[in-house]
């Protein structure tokens, strides 16, 4: 850190010169500070997952692709042994207005043939309103009016909450996104913000994941998706996952979202911006090893014997390390520290 200030008059008095001659810049150098961030791979035991699926006239193909991806979506729930509730509603605030659809409307680990139920429930049709209000529909689904009525049994106060939006249009709900975000955070308490995440399959660039139209050719008015800055903002603020709905294969996209929802982490967010990202010191404490209760094991970016490879990434004001292979994430119960010089 450098603090610069002028010393014109003082320098002039000491040197016996004029202020103009002596005026210069003095740089005070303050050493950078050392930061150690600590993490535990500790997924939530319970999670309530609400899918808000666009049921307007342009969404049939996307619903078909989504309906085949239950196994990809729940893969990490099984790894984490998560007690999950999955409910589905639509972006239509004129008909469903947040009510869960399907029979049964709540999918759990004990639901007979949950994959078949998911495939059926997620096919919400294409006769819904063209004024998509996904965020408002999500809030309505979680409101006391519905959780004590048609949606009873879905929402659990002690469970983590994840809302997933699937739409080829941006959200058209009233009010700024930050007001909705505060309302969702209030459900779990402002001190428990990490218990709520939002994710989305919607109109973003397939590489950058920034809001952008995609898949439009001009030949079919229902083809492709429009940019979705409101969904992007909600997802970004909650460290969720956003992917392009225009991808041909939903397996990887839905798997990424499933990983985020399960509570297993492939990304570990740093509290400060590293002065030198190449000098990060990562120590991992693996359960079942001699070093778990000792000094841990140094983990270089290339991993240990080819496992636990990681990379430093940054976007906007966020900085994190990401484990590259989601098949080999730090196991449940693993601890990790990341030490670096902050700015």
LORO-862005 format. One record per residue (C-alpha): residue number from 0; x, y, z. Coordinates in steps of 0.1 Angstrom, whole numbers, padded with zeros to 4 digits, always signed. Example, Ala and Ser with C-alpha at 12.3 -4.5 7.8 and 13.67 -1.06 7.14 Angstrom:
<pts>
+------+-------+-------+-------+
! resi !     x !     y !     z !
+------+-------+-------+-------+
!    0 ! +0123 ! -0045 ! +0078 !
!    1 ! +0137 ! -0011 ! +0071 !
+------+-------+-------+-------+
</pts>
This chain:
<pts>
+------+-------+-------+-------+
! resi !     x !     y !     z !
+------+-------+-------+-------+
!    0 ! +0000 ! +0000 ! +0000 !
!    1 ! +0014 ! +0034 ! -0009 !
!    2 ! +0003 ! +0068 ! +0006 !
!    3 ! +0015 ! +0099 ! -0013 !
!    4 ! +0014 ! +0134 ! +0001 !
!    5 ! +0029 ! +0168 ! -0006 !
!    6 ! +0056 ! +0183 ! +0016 !
!    7 ! +0062 ! +0217 ! -0001 !
!    8 ! +0064 ! +0241 ! +0029 !
!    9 ! +0083 ! +0217 ! +0053 !
!   10 ! +0109 ! +0209 ! +0026 !
!   11 ! +0114 ! +0246 ! +0018 !
!   12 ! +0120 ! +0255 ! +0055 !
!   13 ! +0145 ! +0226 ! +0059 !
!   14 ! +0164 ! +0233 ! +0027 !
!   15 ! +0163 ! +0271 ! +0028 !
!   16 ! +0147 ! +0271 ! -0006 !
!   17 ! +0114 ! +0284 ! -0020 !
!   18 ! +0083 ! +0263 ! -0017 !
!   19 ! +0083 ! +0260 ! -0055 !
!   20 ! +0118 ! +0246 ! -0056 !
!   21 ! +0113 ! +0222 ! -0027 !
!   22 ! +0078 ! +0210 ! -0035 !
!   23 ! +0079 ! +0173 ! -0042 !
!   24 ! +0060 ! +0140 ! -0035 !
!   25 ! +0069 ! +0118 ! -0006 !
!   26 ! +0059 ! +0082 ! -0007 !
!   27 ! +0052 ! +0064 ! +0025 !
!   28 ! +0054 ! +0026 ! +0019 !
!   29 ! +0033 ! +0005 ! +0043 !
!   30 ! +0039 ! -0032 ! +0041 !
!   31 ! +0011 ! -0054 ! +0027 !
!   32 ! -0007 ! -0075 ! +0053 !
!   33 ! -0009 ! -0113 ! +0054 !
!   34 ! -0044 ! -0129 ! +0051 !
!   35 ! -0053 ! -0164 ! +0059 !
!   36 ! -0088 ! -0176 ! +0049 !
!   37 ! -0101 ! -0209 ! +0063 !
!   38 ! -0127 ! -0232 ! +0047 !
!   39 ! -0144 ! -0264 ! +0055 !
!   40 ! -0161 ! -0287 ! +0029 !
!   41 ! -0193 ! -0289 ! +0048 !
!   42 ! -0224 ! -0292 ! +0026 !
!   43 ! -0258 ! -0285 ! +0040 !
!   44 ! -0276 ! -0315 ! +0054 !
!   45 ! -0310 ! -0303 ! +0040 !
!   46 ! -0317 ! -0281 ! +0010 !
!   47 ! -0350 ! -0269 ! -0006 !
!   48 ! -0347 ! -0265 ! -0043 !
!   49 ! -0373 ! -0244 ! -0062 !
!   50 ! -0372 ! -0245 ! -0100 !
!   51 ! -0391 ! -0217 ! -0117 !
!   52 ! -0396 ! -0228 ! -0153 !
!   53 ! -0408 ! -0204 ! -0181 !
!   54 ! -0440 ! -0218 ! -0195 !
!   55 ! -0445 ! -0192 ! -0223 !
!   56 ! -0449 ! -0203 ! -0259 !
!   57 ! -0411 ! -0204 ! -0268 !
!   58 ! -0400 ! -0229 ! -0241 !
!   59 ! -0410 ! -0264 ! -0252 !
!   60 ! -0376 ! -0275 ! -0265 !
!   61 ! -0358 ! -0263 ! -0234 !
!   62 ! -0382 ! -0281 ! -0211 !
!   63 ! -0377 ! -0313 ! -0231 !
!   64 ! -0339 ! -0310 ! -0227 !
!   65 ! -0342 ! -0302 ! -0190 !
!   66 ! -0365 ! -0331 ! -0183 !
!   67 ! -0338 ! -0356 ! -0192 !
!   68 ! -0312 ! -0343 ! -0168 !
!   69 ! -0324 ! -0354 ! -0134 !
!   70 ! -0295 ! -0377 ! -0128 !
!   71 ! -0270 ! -0349 ! -0137 !
!   72 ! -0288 ! -0325 ! -0115 !
!   73 ! -0289 ! -0348 ! -0084 !
!   74 ! -0255 ! -0364 ! -0088 !
!   75 ! -0238 ! -0343 ! -0062 !
!   76 ! -0268 ! -0345 ! -0038 !
!   77 ! -0261 ! -0382 ! -0036 !
!   78 ! -0224 ! -0376 ! -0029 !
!   79 ! -0232 ! -0351 ! -0002 !
!   80 ! -0260 ! -0374 ! +0012 !
!   81 ! -0283 ! -0344 ! +0011 !
!   82 ! -0319 ! -0344 ! +0023 !
!   83 ! -0335 ! -0325 ! -0006 !
!   84 ! -0369 ! -0312 ! -0015 !
!   85 ! -0375 ! -0303 ! -0052 !
!   86 ! -0405 ! -0283 ! -0062 !
!   87 ! -0414 ! -0268 ! -0096 !
!   88 ! -0435 ! -0237 ! -0104 !
!   89 ! -0437 ! -0214 ! -0135 !
!   90 ! -0430 ! -0178 ! -0144 !
!   91 ! -0467 ! -0173 ! -0149 !
!   92 ! -0481 ! -0150 ! -0121 !
!   93 ! -0516 ! -0151 ! -0136 !
!   94 ! -0523 ! -0189 ! -0133 !
!   95 ! -0498 ! -0208 ! -0111 !
!   96 ! -0487 ! -0177 ! -0093 !
!   97 ! -0461 ! -0196 ! -0073 !
!   98 ! -0481 ! -0228 ! -0068 !
!   99 ! -0461 ! -0260 ! -0072 !
!  100 ! -0470 ! -0282 ! -0101 !
!  101 ! -0470 ! -0319 ! -0107 !
!  102 ! -0480 ! -0350 ! -0088 !
!  103 ! -0465 ! -0353 ! -0063 !
!  104 ! -0455 ! -0316 ! -0062 !
!  105 ! -0426 ! -0322 ! -0039 !
!  106 ! -0398 ! -0346 ! -0049 !
!  107 ! -0376 ! -0361 ! -0021 !
!  108 ! -0351 ! -0389 ! -0018 !
!  109 ! -0379 ! -0412 ! -0008 !
!  110 ! -0402 ! -0404 ! -0038 !
!  111 ! -0408 ! -0435 ! -0058 !
!  112 ! -0389 ! -0432 ! -0091 !
!  113 ! -0380 ! -0395 ! -0085 !
!  114 ! -0364 ! -0392 ! -0120 !
!  115 ! -0397 ! -0400 ! -0137 !
!  116 ! -0416 ! -0376 ! -0115 !
!  117 ! -0391 ! -0348 ! -0123 !
!  118 ! -0393 ! -0355 ! -0160 !
!  119 ! -0431 ! -0351 ! -0158 !
!  120 ! -0433 ! -0322 ! -0135 !
!  121 ! -0408 ! -0301 ! -0154 !
!  122 ! -0428 ! -0302 ! -0186 !
!  123 ! -0450 ! -0273 ! -0176 !
!  124 ! -0462 ! -0266 ! -0211 !
!  125 ! -0462 ! -0235 ! -0232 !
!  126 ! -0495 ! -0218 ! -0226 !
!  127 ! -0484 ! -0195 ! -0198 !
!  128 ! -0482 ! -0157 ! -0198 !
!  129 ! -0457 ! -0140 ! -0220 !
!  130 ! -0450 ! -0116 ! -0192 !
!  131 ! -0425 ! -0138 ! -0173 !
!  132 ! -0421 ! -0129 ! -0137 !
!  133 ! -0398 ! -0155 ! -0124 !
!  134 ! -0385 ! -0137 ! -0093 !
!  135 ! -0420 ! -0127 ! -0081 !
!  136 ! -0432 ! -0163 ! -0087 !
!  137 ! -0403 ! -0177 ! -0066 !
!  138 ! -0412 ! -0153 ! -0038 !
!  139 ! -0449 ! -0162 ! -0040 !
!  140 ! -0441 ! -0199 ! -0038 !
!  141 ! -0422 ! -0193 ! -0006 !
!  142 ! -0448 ! -0169 ! +0009 !
!  143 ! -0467 ! -0179 ! +0041 !
!  144 ! -0499 ! -0179 ! +0021 !
!  145 ! -0487 ! -0208 ! -0001 !
!  146 ! -0463 ! -0226 ! +0023 !
!  147 ! -0492 ! -0230 ! +0047 !
!  148 ! -0516 ! -0239 ! +0019 !
!  149 ! -0510 ! -0255 ! -0015 !
!  150 ! -0471 ! -0256 ! -0011 !
!  151 ! -0472 ! -0270 ! +0025 !
!  152 ! -0443 ! -0293 ! +0033 !
!  153 ! -0419 ! -0279 ! +0007 !
!  154 ! -0401 ! -0251 ! +0026 !
!  155 ! -0382 ! -0259 ! +0058 !
!  156 ! -0368 ! -0231 ! +0079 !
!  157 ! -0337 ! -0251 ! +0089 !
!  158 ! -0328 ! -0261 ! +0053 !
!  159 ! -0307 ! -0242 ! +0028 !
!  160 ! -0327 ! -0226 ! +0000 !
!  161 ! -0318 ! -0226 ! -0037 !
!  162 ! -0340 ! -0211 ! -0064 !
!  163 ! -0332 ! -0220 ! -0101 !
!  164 ! -0347 ! -0200 ! -0129 !
!  165 ! -0351 ! -0215 ! -0164 !
!  166 ! -0362 ! -0190 ! -0190 !
!  167 ! -0353 ! -0176 ! -0224 !
!  168 ! -0365 ! -0141 ! -0213 !
!  169 ! -0354 ! -0118 ! -0185 !
!  170 ! -0374 ! -0114 ! -0153 !
!  171 ! -0403 ! -0089 ! -0156 !
!  172 ! -0412 ! -0087 ! -0120 !
!  173 ! -0418 ! -0053 ! -0103 !
!  174 ! -0392 ! -0037 ! -0081 !
!  175 ! -0354 ! -0036 ! -0083 !
!  176 ! -0336 ! -0069 ! -0079 !
!  177 ! -0319 ! -0058 ! -0047 !
!  178 ! -0353 ! -0055 ! -0030 !
!  179 ! -0362 ! -0091 ! -0039 !
!  180 ! -0327 ! -0102 ! -0028 !
!  181 ! -0332 ! -0086 ! +0007 !
!  182 ! -0366 ! -0103 ! +0009 !
!  183 ! -0350 ! -0138 ! +0002 !
!  184 ! -0322 ! -0131 ! +0026 !
!  185 ! -0347 ! -0122 ! +0053 !
!  186 ! -0363 ! -0156 ! +0050 !
!  187 ! -0332 ! -0171 ! +0066 !
!  188 ! -0320 ! -0140 ! +0084 !
!  189 ! -0295 ! -0115 ! +0072 !
!  190 ! -0267 ! -0132 ! +0092 !
!  191 ! -0274 ! -0164 ! +0073 !
!  192 ! -0272 ! -0151 ! +0038 !
!  193 ! -0252 ! -0181 ! +0026 !
!  194 ! -0283 ! -0202 ! +0032 !
!  195 ! -0298 ! -0187 ! +0000 !
!  196 ! -0285 ! -0190 ! -0035 !
!  197 ! -0300 ! -0183 ! -0069 !
!  198 ! -0289 ! -0200 ! -0102 !
!  199 ! -0302 ! -0198 ! -0137 !
!  200 ! -0303 ! -0212 ! -0172 !
!  201 ! -0311 ! -0181 ! -0192 !
!  202 ! -0299 ! -0155 ! -0217 !
!  203 ! -0261 ! -0152 ! -0212 !
!  204 ! -0231 ! -0156 ! -0234 !
!  205 ! -0220 ! -0192 ! -0236 !
!  206 ! -0184 ! -0184 ! -0228 !
!  207 ! -0184 ! -0153 ! -0205 !
!  208 ! -0217 ! -0160 ! -0188 !
!  209 ! -0224 ! -0122 ! -0191 !
!  210 ! -0260 ! -0111 ! -0200 !
!  211 ! -0263 ! -0114 ! -0238 !
!  212 ! -0288 ! -0126 ! -0264 !
!  213 ! -0280 ! -0161 ! -0277 !
!  214 ! -0292 ! -0186 ! -0303 !
!  215 ! -0311 ! -0161 ! -0324 !
!  216 ! -0310 ! -0166 ! -0362 !
!  217 ! -0338 ! -0143 ! -0373 !
!  218 ! -0357 ! -0171 ! -0389 !
!  219 ! -0378 ! -0182 ! -0360 !
!  220 ! -0391 ! -0156 ! -0335 !
!  221 ! -0392 ! -0182 ! -0308 !
!  222 ! -0356 ! -0193 ! -0313 !
!  223 ! -0328 ! -0184 ! -0289 !
!  224 ! -0330 ! -0162 ! -0258 !
!  225 ! -0328 ! -0126 ! -0248 !
!  226 ! -0303 ! -0112 ! -0224 !
!  227 ! -0312 ! -0115 ! -0188 !
!  228 ! -0295 ! -0089 ! -0166 !
!  229 ! -0319 ! -0092 ! -0138 !
!  230 ! -0314 ! -0129 ! -0133 !
!  231 ! -0277 ! -0124 ! -0137 !
!  232 ! -0277 ! -0098 ! -0109 !
!  233 ! -0296 ! -0120 ! -0085 !
!  234 ! -0273 ! -0150 ! -0093 !
!  235 ! -0241 ! -0130 ! -0091 !
!  236 ! -0250 ! -0115 ! -0057 !
!  237 ! -0256 ! -0150 ! -0042 !
!  238 ! -0226 ! -0167 ! -0057 !
!  239 ! -0249 ! -0190 ! -0077 !
!  240 ! -0243 ! -0205 ! -0111 !
!  241 ! -0256 ! -0190 ! -0144 !
!  242 ! -0254 ! -0208 ! -0177 !
!  243 ! -0266 ! -0202 ! -0212 !
!  244 ! -0300 ! -0217 ! -0220 !
!  245 ! -0289 ! -0219 ! -0257 !
!  246 ! -0265 ! -0248 ! -0252 !
!  247 ! -0272 ! -0279 ! -0271 !
!  248 ! -0264 ! -0302 ! -0242 !
!  249 ! -0279 ! -0295 ! -0208 !
!  250 ! -0260 ! -0322 ! -0190 !
!  251 ! -0229 ! -0303 ! -0181 !
!  252 ! -0249 ! -0271 ! -0175 !
!  253 ! -0274 ! -0287 ! -0152 !
!  254 ! -0246 ! -0306 ! -0135 !
!  255 ! -0228 ! -0273 ! -0127 !
!  256 ! -0260 ! -0260 ! -0111 !
!  257 ! -0265 ! -0292 ! -0092 !
!  258 ! -0231 ! -0290 ! -0077 !
!  259 ! -0237 ! -0254 ! -0065 !
!  260 ! -0271 ! -0264 ! -0051 !
!  261 ! -0258 ! -0295 ! -0033 !
!  262 ! -0236 ! -0274 ! -0010 !
!  263 ! -0204 ! -0292 ! -0021 !
!  264 ! -0180 ! -0265 ! -0032 !
!  265 ! -0156 ! -0264 ! -0061 !
!  266 ! -0150 ! -0226 ! -0055 !
!  267 ! -0137 ! -0211 ! -0023 !
!  268 ! -0140 ! -0173 ! -0022 !
!  269 ! -0112 ! -0152 ! -0007 !
!  270 ! -0119 ! -0124 ! +0017 !
!  271 ! -0094 ! -0100 ! +0000 !
!  272 ! -0077 ! -0094 ! -0033 !
!  273 ! -0043 ! -0111 ! -0034 !
!  274 ! -0014 ! -0088 ! -0042 !
!  275 ! +0003 ! -0117 ! -0060 !
!  276 ! -0021 ! -0145 ! -0070 !
!  277 ! +0009 ! -0166 ! -0080 !
!  278 ! +0020 ! -0167 ! -0044 !
!  279 ! -0011 ! -0182 ! -0028 !
!  280 ! -0002 ! -0208 ! -0002 !
!  281 ! -0029 ! -0235 ! +0000 !
!  282 ! -0029 ! -0261 ! +0028 !
!  283 ! -0054 ! -0289 ! +0027 !
!  284 ! -0063 ! -0311 ! +0057 !
!  285 ! -0077 ! -0344 ! +0043 !
!  286 ! -0098 ! -0366 ! +0066 !
!  287 ! -0082 ! -0399 ! +0073 !
!  288 ! -0046 ! -0387 ! +0068 !
!  289 ! -0019 ! -0383 ! +0094 !
!  290 ! -0017 ! -0345 ! +0087 !
!  291 ! -0055 ! -0339 ! +0093 !
!  292 ! -0049 ! -0329 ! +0129 !
!  293 ! -0014 ! -0317 ! +0122 !
!  294 ! +0001 ! -0292 ! +0098 !
!  295 ! -0019 ! -0303 ! +0068 !
!  296 ! -0005 ! -0308 ! +0033 !
!  297 ! +0007 ! -0281 ! +0010 !
!  298 ! -0015 ! -0281 ! -0022 !
!  299 ! +0002 ! -0267 ! -0053 !
!  300 ! -0020 ! -0257 ! -0083 !
!  301 ! -0010 ! -0290 ! -0100 !
!  302 ! -0025 ! -0309 ! -0071 !
!  303 ! -0013 ! -0340 ! -0053 !
!  304 ! -0006 ! -0370 ! -0075 !
!  305 ! -0028 ! -0353 ! -0102 !
!  306 ! -0057 ! -0348 ! -0078 !
!  307 ! -0072 ! -0316 ! -0064 !
!  308 ! -0059 ! -0294 ! -0092 !
!  309 ! -0069 ! -0258 ! -0087 !
!  310 ! -0067 ! -0224 ! -0104 !
!  311 ! -0071 ! -0188 ! -0091 !
!  312 ! -0099 ! -0168 ! -0108 !
!  313 ! -0114 ! -0133 ! -0104 !
!  314 ! -0144 ! -0114 ! -0117 !
!  315 ! -0157 ! -0080 ! -0106 !
!  316 ! -0149 ! -0077 ! -0069 !
!  317 ! -0148 ! -0115 ! -0063 !
!  318 ! -0116 ! -0136 ! -0060 !
!  319 ! -0116 ! -0174 ! -0055 !
!  320 ! -0098 ! -0206 ! -0061 !
!  321 ! -0116 ! -0232 ! -0082 !
!  322 ! -0110 ! -0270 ! -0082 !
!  323 ! -0108 ! -0280 ! -0119 !
!  324 ! -0120 ! -0316 ! -0117 !
!  325 ! -0155 ! -0317 ! -0101 !
!  326 ! -0151 ! -0355 ! -0098 !
!  327 ! -0122 ! -0350 ! -0073 !
!  328 ! -0133 ! -0322 ! -0050 !
!  329 ! -0121 ! -0318 ! -0014 !
!  330 ! -0141 ! -0345 ! +0004 !
!  331 ! -0167 ! -0338 ! +0030 !
!  332 ! -0150 ! -0328 ! +0062 !
!  333 ! -0118 ! -0316 ! +0045 !
!  334 ! -0104 ! -0283 ! +0059 !
!  335 ! -0083 ! -0258 ! +0039 !
!  336 ! -0064 ! -0226 ! +0044 !
!  337 ! -0053 ! -0201 ! +0018 !
!  338 ! -0026 ! -0176 ! +0029 !
!  339 ! -0016 ! -0146 ! +0008 !
!  340 ! -0006 ! -0109 ! +0009 !
!  341 ! -0036 ! -0087 ! +0007 !
!  342 ! -0038 ! -0053 ! -0009 !
+------+-------+-------+-------+
</pts>
